[in-house]
Amino acid sequence: MTFDELKNFLLNFEHSYCENDDQNSIVLFKINLEEMQKATENKLENAEELSEFEINKFNSRLKKIIDLEQDPIFAILHKGNFPVRFEVKADKNLSRLLREKESVVPSKLLDQNTWNMIIGFGQIPKEEAIDLISLSYQLVSEA
């Protein structure tokens, strides 16, 4: 996957957008909390179509969204590197396993226990990288 392909993939996640950092060296992929809140509220307005589990899940998500002060980051894409480098969140155990591979190192920008920099698609195949990105989005959007 090239830088542009990965960027386009990341922008396909629900309520996602990107912005460059001040030095224009990385692209931060964030979740727009306002959009997510509106979508969650709309789902709750149609509660007759939802199960009790889904209603509880959406109410819980809504409470968490309201408590957050800024849009959370779910991925970071580094500019100007070959092979492409990106950072994603995982739980501590998965992070430990991933780092057994030379192409996965702790993040230098975010929590080193749970954020990992993936270097290229050598030891981490494209399909696994896509799964890791999806997991990162899920962890951040449900946090």
Secondary structure by P-SEA (a helix, b strand, c coil): ccaaaaaaaaacccbbbbbbcccccbbbbbbcaaaaaaaaaaaaaacccccaaaaaaaaaaaaaaaacccccccbbbbcccccbbbbbbbcaaaaaaaacccccccccccccccbbbbcccccccaaaaaaaaaaaaaaaaac
